[in-house]
């Protein structure tokens, strides 16, 4: 109920502007000349700068501008992006991460750094935006409409992150930030880290009479990774039996788990950038960005035994069954298994991007050449010390939906004597690498050809290769783990205590061997071989674009029109197994050429160009997820040649998803830092990619295999409202609301499929800010309704992310011209993340990350 009330509250913010605008716009107009002479900084400067870029752009964009050197509004750019109109994000470890835009998930989001496409440490193409700290960036531009000169690949949006340009600053500047972080959830979890440091800084300077500029930036954060989680495993849908004698099948649960994490997430980054003005007609820029994340998450869990009543074998063990809509959502079952799990998740990610750019003037021509490379890697390993209860457990539960999760295991789970010998599972040791190289050439010059005043032509060539392999093993102990090696861990708010090794690494190394966690020399399982893959992609594009400027009906207009032609060839490699035989290498691929026209027009409705009508038409693409382009397949071969092959596979012949799209918006810039706008958008998407049973032909034989295919698609349409205003008394407001709908359905669950991944019907937020006399305060509340997402590694594992509201508070006081004291609270209302699986309200996973506090100081030279 609270979520629904807040969504209407956010929407109602748009009833506010009329009175405020009427009272304030006249005063702002009278004071316009005077205001232009005042130097502003902080939040007000950020709002003005962002709005100025948005107003001047020939595309429909959203903009994030730095308040000052090294001072974006949030810790990472992901948090700032998630508050923009039409955008939100999925959460990972309590942080905003992958972006959702205009009802479309990460597969439809293009990401660039200084205009260059980025490699990704995810299996598909999605970029984790939390890897970019505020110190390294000067801002971001979110392109909601297409233009021929933009890198193809973002049907929903293309997000370009910009690093600082040292020659745009005057003189030497430096900024340092230091924060102490406090994670409140650590109070509930014994052994968890509650506090952590965060450091960041940037240095900018110019030399040789401002012909040479340099920028160096760094960041470091040792973030606790804490959570409490209870997860339902799902129901026995087709092999259960009648429990209460009414003649109807009662679908029984497979079980559940309760778990905690008490780890840390260490992130660091460095940026180096050099700008050299080689002459009046030449500017050379080189930049390098590197980010590293090291996650080590010790965890504890219980897995309830099988209470799924397969073919009725547990019926006699059931009592007090609570049956609702055919599902057993509560009850008691005796003599079932129970495991205790002492785990560590290791994940190391590296992201590297470098490039050299040259801009040259040759007469009327402006030439540009850009050479870049981007690399990403991810190494991960799941370590699980697993023990089974010595005697059958009597478990009780009540999982009735709406976050109601009660359970008991019927024995002392905090006593190691109740559990048998341990087995060590390493499932899995996985390694992913991604490399993307690109060269981009362009030329532009002014012309006089009707409404066209400038033409720009360009070419881009990219080569990308992504690969993954894994190894899985388990070990039995060669020694004994005594009860004295364990400790009991009681977590506030969890129903049962855990047992944990006092020294996980020391004990496991002693009992399972010094190389227990080393994959070297181990033989991959058949599943490991079938899970490995490599995808190669080579793409070239040509484009031509004309800048428009003219008059119609006594009103001026501007914009651009162009076309981009893209040709891509792709190859997927992997392993194939027939009827469980030893895997053999297999490959496949395809190529395609797409023509992408685009048109952007801005009509000025008054002489001051404060009121604008914006219109856009375009054709856009989003390429298939790289991991789904693998050639791997596991097939069952019926000896009867008339029967089709069956099994599962990747699909190296996937084509990109296409969209014909239109945008229309009215924008009124009624004062500095003030905007009132309303917009509509429509996307007709074809070749939508989803996982289904695909009827095809393999090696001349008919086959029905589960894999990703290009389907029919459908439309995504919506409306966006924005109201923001900077008042003369130091206050300001930024509010937005979006409504999105779609007729596209996923292929799961069968019979009642999910809507398209990423679709949020309602999405919006309100930010109230104040800045005066060196004091700043900002409070934001951002809401989204439920949406479908895939938070796991494998494609197609769709869940429903329930509605969420995230509230943040930040205040700061300028103590001296150089020193600022800051305080902030993230997730002020302790919003939990709730997943509902298979559209079944009784099958939920609830995760609590808790509130986060920070106290910090900033020093600016």
N, C-alpha and C positions, 0 to 999 in steps of 0.2 A: 504493500500500500504506500509506503514512504517513497518508493521509487517512482510510482505513478504520480504522486503528488508533486514531486520535485520536477518531473518532466513537464508537467503543466505550468509549474512556476517559472521554469526556464523559458517556455514558449510565451508566457504572459509578459515577459520582459519587453516584448515588442509592442505592448500597449503603452509603454512609457514615453517613447520618443517625442510624440507630438507636442506635449506641453513643454518639455525641456528644450526642444529645438526652437519653438516659437519664442520663448523667453530669451534664449541665448544667442541665436543667430544674428540678431540686429546688433547686439553689443560687440560680437566678434567682427562683424563687417566694419563697424566704426573704428575699431582698434586695429585693423589688419596691418596698416603700415607700421604702427608702433610695435606690434608683436613680432613682425619680421626682423626687427633689429635686436630682439632679445635672444641671448644665447641660452638654450635649454639643454638639459642633460637628464640622465636617469630614465625613469619610466616614460615621462612625457616625450623625451627625445626619441625613444624607441618606437612609440606609437606613431609619432609624426613621420619618422623616417620610413617605417614600414608602409604607411598609408600613401606617402609620396611615390614610392616605387610602384605600388598597386595601381595608383591613378595614372601614372605615366606609361605603364606597360601596354603593349598592343595585344597581349593575351589576357585571359582571365586568370588572375593569380592571387595567391595568398602569400604574405611576406612576413618573415621574422627578421627583425633588425636588432643588432646589438645595442644595448643601452649605452655602452661605453667600451673601451678597449678591454677585451677579456671578460665581458660581462653580459652574456646572454641571460634571459630571465631564469633559466633552470640549470640543473646540474648537467643534463644531457639534452641534446636537440630533440630526442624522442618525446620528452615531456612537453616541450613547447609545441611540437607539431600536433600532438594529440588534442590541443585546445583550439585549433583553427577550425573555421566553418567547414562542415562536411567531413571532418577527419576525426578519427579516434584511434585507439590502439588496443592490442591484446597485451595482457600483463605476463611478465616472466620474472619469477623471483621478486615479485612486488614492484617491478619497474616497468614503465611503458617501454615497449620494444617494437614489434612490427606494426606498421601502420595499416589502418583500414580507411578507405576513402570512398565516399559516394556510394556506399552499399557494396563495395567490392573489396575483396581480401588482398593479402600480400602478393598473390600471383599477378595482380593487375597494377601493381605499384612499380614505376620505374625509379631508380635511384642513381644519382650522379654526384660526383664531387668535383667542383669547378668545371662542370659540363662533361665530365668523363664517367662512363659507366663503371660500376664497381663489381669486383668479384665478391663472393659471399661464402661465409662459413656454414651456411645452411645447405641442406641437400638440394634445394630447388634454386631459385634466383633471389629469394627474399633477403633483404639487407636488414640487419639488426641496427636500428638507429641509436640505441643506447650506447653504442661503441664510440660515439662522437661527443666528447665533452665540450662544454661551453668555451673553454679557453682557446680552442683551436679554430673556432668558427666566428665569422663576422655576421652570419645570417643564413637564411634559407629562403628559396623561392619555390612555391608549390604551383606548378602549371596545371590548371584544370582544363584548359583547352590546348589543342595541338597547334604546332606551327612546323613548317617544313624543316627549319633548321634545328629543331629539337631531336635529340637521340630517340629513336623509336623504341617502343617497349612498355608504355604506360597508358593502358586504356582508361584507368581510373584517374591517374595523375602521374606526373613526373616531378620528383622532388630533387631539386638541385641544392646542394650544400656548398656554401662559399667560405673559403679560408681568407684570413686577413690579407690585405694588400699593403705592404709597408710603405710604398711611395704615396699612398693616399693620406698618410699621416704627416704631420708637421713636427719634425724634431724627434728626439729620442723619447720613447714612452715605455713604461713597464708597469706591470700589474702582478701582484701576488695575492693569493687567497689561501687561507688555512681554515679548516672546519673541523670541529669535533662532532661526530655523529653518535646518536643514541637510538638503539632499536628496542622499543618497549617490550616486544615479544620475548626478548631474551630473559626477562624476569620469570617467565613461566617454564623455561626449559633449562634444567641444570646442565652446566658445562657449556652453555651457549655464550658466544661473545656478544656483549651488549653495546660496546663502544668501538669506534673506529675513527681513523683520521682521513681527511681528504685534503689534498694539496693541489694547487694549480697555479700556473703563471704564464705570462707572455712578455716577451721583450721585442721591441721594434726600434729600428734605427735606420738612418740614412747616411751615406758617405758620398765622397767625390761630387760635392756640390749638388746633392740630391739626385744624382744619376744612378746610384746604387742603393737599394733598400733591402734590408734583411728582417726576417721575423722568426723568432724561435718561441715555441710554446710547449708546455708539458702539463700532464695531469697524473695524479695517482690517487686511487681510492681503495681502501681495504674495507669492503662492505660486508657486514654479516649477512649470511644467507640462511634465513630462519623461516620455518613454517610449521604449522600444525595442519594435518590433512586426514580426512576420513573419506574413503572411496568405496562405493558399491561396485561389485564386479559384474552385475547384470543378472539376467534371468535365464533359466532353462525353458526356452520357448517351445520346443517341439518334442522333448522326451520326458516330460513330467507326467504326473498322474493326479487323479482326484484325491484330495486330502480329507474333505469334510463330508463325503458321501452324497453330495447333491448331483452327482452324475456329470459334473463339469471339470475340465482339466484346470488344475491350480498350478500356475507357473511359479516355480520355486527359485530362490536366488542361488547363485553360485557361491556367494560369500561376500566378504568385504575385508578391507584393511584399514588399520589406523596407523599413522606414522608421524614422525617429526624429523626435521632437519636442523642441524646446529653447525652449519659450515660457514665458509667465507668465500667471497667473490672479489678477487683482487684485480683491479683494472688499472692500466697505465697507458699513456699515449705520448707521442712526441710529434711535433710538426716543425719542419724547416722550410723556409721559403725565401727565395732571392729574386728580386726584380732589378733588371739592368736596363737603363735607358741608354742604349748604345749610340743613339743619335736622335736628331729631330724626327726621324722617320722609322725608328726601330725600338721595340721594347721586347726584351727576352725575359721570360719567367721560368724558374725551375722550382718545383716543390716536391717534398717527400712527407708522407704521413704514415705513421706506424702505430697500431693499437694492439694491445695484448690483454687477454682476459684469462685468468687462472682460477678455476672453480674447484674447490675441494669441500665436499658436503658429506660429512658423517651423518648417518641417519639411523633411526630405529623404527621397526615396524612389527606388527602382527598381521598374519594372514589367517583368516578363519578357514576352517576346513570346508570340504565340499558338502554343502547342504542342498544340493540341486535335485535330490530325489530322482536320479536317473532311472527311468522306467519303473519308478515306484519302490525302489529297494529300501528307502528310508522312511516309508510311511509310518511304520510302527514306532519310530523314534520321535515323531513330531507330536507336540502338544501346544495348545493355546495359539493355534495359527490365526493370524489376522489377515484375512483375504479381502482385497479390494480390487474391483474391476478385473478379477481373474488372476491377480498377482498376490503372492504371499509376501506381505510387507513387514510381518513381524511374527514372532513365535519363539519356541524353544525346541532344540534338537539335541539329543544325546549321542555320545559315541562318534564324534566327528573329529577330524584332524585339526591341528593348530600348529602354526610355525611361528618362531620368533626370528627376526632378521636384524643382524647388525651389519650395516652397509656403509660403503663410501662411494660416492660418485665423483669421478675425476674428469674434468673437462678443460682443455687448454685450447684457446683460439688465438690466432694471429691474423691480422689484417694489414696489408701494405698497399700503398698507392703512391705512384710517383709519375711525374710528367714534366715535359719541357714544352713551352709554348712560345711562339714568336709571332709578333704583330709588326707589319711593315707597311709603309706608305710608298706607293710607286705611282706618282702623278695623282690621278683621280682614284686609283685603285687602292683599296685596303686589303692586304693579304694576311692570311693567318695560317700557321702550321702548328699542329699539336701532336706530340708523340707521347704515349702513356702506357703504363703497365700497372696491373693490379693483381695482387695475390691474396689468397685466403686459405687458411688451413684450420682443421679441427681434429684434435685427438681426444678420445673419450674412453672411459673404462668404468664399468659397473662391477663393484666388488660386494659380494653378498655372502656373509657367514650365516648359514641357514641351519636351524635345528627344529626338529619335530617334537611335539609334546609326547612324553613317555606313555601317557594313557589318553584314551579318548576324552575329548572335551565336551562339556554340555554348554552350548552357546545359546544366548538369547539376544534378540534384536528387535528393534522397531524403527524402520526406515520408511516414513510415510510421506516424504517430500517436504517442500518448503523449509529445507535445512534441518528438519527434525531427524536426528541420527542418535539413537540410543542402542547400546550393545553391552554385553558382558560375556566373558569367556568361561566362567564357571570354575576357574582355578587361579592360583597365584602365579600370574605371568611374570612377576618380579623375582621369582625364585629359580635360579639356574638348575637346581636339582630336579625340577619338573620337566626338563627338556633333555633329549638324548644327545648323542655325538653330533659334532658339527661337520657339515660339508661346505667347502668353499666354491662358490660359483663366480666365474668371471664371464659376464654376459652383458655386453660384449666389449672387446677391445677394438674400437673402430677408428679409422683414419680417413679423413677427407681432405682433398686438395683441389683448389680452383685457381686457374690462371687466365687472365684476360689481357690481351695486348691490342692496342688500337692506334691508328694514325688518322688524323683528320686534317683536311685541307679546305680552305674556303677563300673566296674573293668577293669583294663588294665594291660598288661604285655608285655615285649619284647618276641619275638619268632624268630626262624629261620626256616621258611617254604617257600622255594622258594623266590619269591619277597616280601613276607609278613614279615615285621620285627616287627610288633606290632599288637596285637589284643585288641579290646575293646568291652565289652558286657555291656548291661544296661537294666533297666526297669523303666518305669514311669507310675504313676497312678494319675489321676486328677478327681476331682469332681467339677462341676460348676452348679450354679443355678442363673437364672436371672429372674426378675419379674418387672411388670409395672402395675400401676393403676392410674386412673385419676378421677377428679370430675369437672363438668361444671355447672355453674349457671349464672343467670342474675338477676338484681335487679332494680326495679323502685324507684324513689326518694320518700322519705317521707317528704322532705322539698324542699326549693327552692334554686337554684343556681342563684345568681343575675349576671347581666352583669358586675358589678364591681368586681366580683371574677375572671374575665378573664383578660388576657393580649393579645395583638396582637404581633405575632412573624413573622417578615419578614426576610426571608433567602435569602442571595445573591445567584443568579443563579437559584432560584425556581420561577415558574410563578405566584404563588398565595400565599398571606400571610396565616398564621395559627392563630387559637385561642388556648390558653392553660390556664389551671387553674394556678393562681399564687401560690397556695398551694394545690397540687393534693391530698396528703394524708389527710391534715386537712379538706379540703372541702368535699371529698368523705366520710370520716368517719362521718362527721357531717350530711350529707344528706342521706347516705345509711346505716349508722349504724357502731358501733365500730367493729363488726365482719364481715364487708363486704368482707374481703379477706380471711376469715378463712373457710376452708373446713369442719371443725368439725361439725358434726350433720347434714350435708347436704346429701340429697339423690342423689346418682349418677343417671344420666340419663341412658336410655337404651343404647345409644351409648357409654357412659362411661363404662358400664358393658361389652359390646362387645369389647371395646378397651383394656381391661385389659388382662393380660396373665402371665403365668409362664412357664419357660422351664428348665428342668433338664438334665444334660449331664454327663455321667460317661465314662471315656476313660482310656484304658490301652495300653501300647505299650512295645514291646521288640525289642531290636536291637543288631546286631553284626556287627562290622566293623574291617577291616584289613587295616593297613597302609602299603603302597607299597614303595619299593625302589629297583631299579635295573638298568640294562643296556640293551639296544637293539641297534644293529647296531653301536656300539661304542659310543653311547650317553646315558647319564643317564636319568632316569625318576623317578618320585615319584608320590604319590597320595593316594587314598583310595578307597576301594570297600566295600559295605555292604548292609544290608537289614534291614528294619524296618517294623514290623508287628503291625498294629493298630486295636484295637477293641473298638467300641463305641456303647453305648446304650443311647437313648434319649427319653424324654417324654415331650410332649407339653400339657399345660392345658389352658383352657379359658372358655368362655361362648358361648352358642348357642341359637339363637332365630329362631323360625319357624313362618313365616307369621306375624311377629311383636309381637308374644307372649312374655311373661316374660322370660328372659334368664335363662337357666339352665346350670349347669356345664357339661363340656365335655372334654375329653382328648384323646390322641393318642400317637403313637410313633413308633420307629423302632430301629433296630440295624444293624451294618455292620462290616465287617472285611476287611481290605485292606493290601496288601503286597506292600511295597515301596522299590524297589531296587535302588541302586545308584552307580555310578562309576565316579571318578575324576582322571584324569591323567595330569601330567605336564612333557613335554619332553624338556630337556635342549639342545639347538641347538649349544652351544659353551661351552668351558671349564670353562669360568667365569660365566656361567649360567645367562648371561645378556639377551639372547634371549630365549624366552619360547613359546612353543605351548601348549595350554591348551585345554583339551577336556573333556566333561562331558555328561553322560547319566543318566537319573533319572526318576522316577515316583513320582509324588507329589499330595497332596490333599489340598483343601481349604474347610473347613466345611461351611455348610449353615449358612446364617445370623440367629442369635438367634431369633430375633423378627418374622421372617418368619416361624419359627418352632412352632409358637403358634397354639393351637387347635381351637381358636375362629372362629365362622362362623355365618353368617346371611343369612338364606335361605328362599326362597319363595317356597311354596308347592302348586302345581296345584292340584285341586280336582280330575282331571282325572289322574289315576295312570299310564297311558301310557306316560304322559308328564314328562320330567325330572325335578328334582329340579334345581333351579337357585339361584344365589347369590354370595357372596364373602366369603373368608375364609383364614385362615393360612394353613400351611401344616406341621404337625409334622413328616411326613414320608419322608421329604427331605433327600437325600443322599449327601455326599460331592461332590464337583466338582473335577474332576480328570485331570491330565495332564501327558502325556509322553513327555519328553523334552530333547533337545540336545543343547549343547553349544560348540562353537569352537572359539578360540581366539589366536591371535599372539601378544606377548608383548615383547617390547625391552626396557630394563632398561639401558639406555645409559649413565647414570650419576646419581649422588646423587640428588634425588628430580626430576628426569627426566624420562619420559616414553612416548613411542609411541606405541599405540596398536590399533588393529582392531579386531572386534568380530562379530560373527553371532549367533543368537539363534532361536530356533524353539520350539513351544509348541503346541501339539495336545490335545486340551481340550475336555473332554466329560462330560456329565451330567451338562451342563451349566444351571444355575438357572435364570429363567426369569418369569415375571408375564404374564399369558395368560388365556384364557378360557379353563379350564381343564375338559375333559370328564372323569368322574369317577363314582364310586358307593358309595353311602352313605346309611347305614342302609338297604342294599339290594335293593335300588332304584337308577336308573340311575340319574346322575346329571351333569350339566354343570356349573361350578363355576369359578369365577375369583380368582386366587391364584398363588403363586410361584410353579413352577414345575421344575423337571430336564429335560432339553431338550437334543438335540443332541450335540451341541457345534460346534467345528471347530478348526481352527488353528490361532495362533498368531506368527508372525515371524518378525525378524528385524535385524538391524545392528547397531553397536556402534563403534564410533571412539573416541580416546582420544589422546591428545597431551598436555604434560606439561613439563616444563623445568625451572630449576633454574639456572640463569646466575651468573657469578662471579662478575658482577658489581652491584649486589644488586637487579636486576629485576627478575621477574619470571612471567610465564604464565601458566594458567590451562584452557584448553578448551576441550569441548566434544560436540559430535553431535550424535543423535540417530534417526533412521528411523524405524517405526513400521507399520505393516499392519495386517489385520485380515479379515477373511471371516465370523466371528461370528456376528450375528445381534440380537439386542434386539427385543422385540415384540411390540414396540411402536415407532412412530405412525403407525397405521394400514395401510398397503399398501406401506409405504415408511419408514421402520423402521430405528432407529438409529444404528450406529455401536456399538460394545461392549463398555460398560462403561469403561472409563479410556483411551481409545485409542487416543494417540497423534501421528499423523503421523510424525511430526517433533518436536524435543525437543533438546535443547542444550544451551550452555552458554560459556562465556569467562570471566575469571577472570585475571586481570592484577594486579600484586603486586610489591611492592618495600620495601626493608628493608635495612637500612644502618645507622650506627652512631646514633642509638637510635631512628630513624625515621621510621615509618611504614605507608604504604598506600595500600589500596586494593579497587579496583573497579570491580564490577561484573555486567554483563548483562546476564539475563537468559530468554530464549524465549521458548514458546510452542505453537503449532498450536491448533486449536479448538479441544475440546474433550467433550465427554458426561459424565456428572456427576449427582449425586443425592445429592444436597446440603441441602435437607430438612429432617425432621424426618422420614417420611413415605417412605417405599420402593416403587420403581417403578415410582417415580416422577422425571422422567428424563428430563434434559435440555441440551442444547449445550452451553458449556462455550467457548466463542470465544477466539481467539488467544490473548496472553498477553506477554508482555516483562517487566520484573522487573529489575530495576537498583538500585544498592546500592553503597554507597561510605563510606569508613571508613579510617580515618587517626589517627595516634597516635604519641606522642613524649615522649620519656623517659627523664623526667626532672632530676631525680636523679636515682641512682641504685634501689631505692625503689618506686619511684613515677612516674606514667605515666599519661599523659593527653590525652583524647580521644575525637574525634568528628565524628559523622556519620549522614548520610541521607539515609533513606529507601524510596523506591518508588520515586526515584529522578525525574522520568518523569511523575508522577501523573497518573499512569496507572489505568484505570477504569475496573471494572469487568462487563462484558456484557454477559447476558444469552439470548439465543434464544430458544423459546419453540416450540415443535411440528414440528421442522424443517421448521417453517414459518418465513421468514426473517422480516416480519412486526410485529411479536409478540416478542418484546424484553423487557428485564429488565436491566436497567443500574444503577450501584451503584458506587459512588465515595467515597473513603476512605481518599484520600489526602496524602500528603507527611508527613514524620515524621523525626524530628531532635533530636539528643541527644548530650549533652556535658557531659563528665564524667571524673572522676579521679579514678585511681587504685593505691592501696598501697599494696606492697608485703613485708612481713617480711622475 
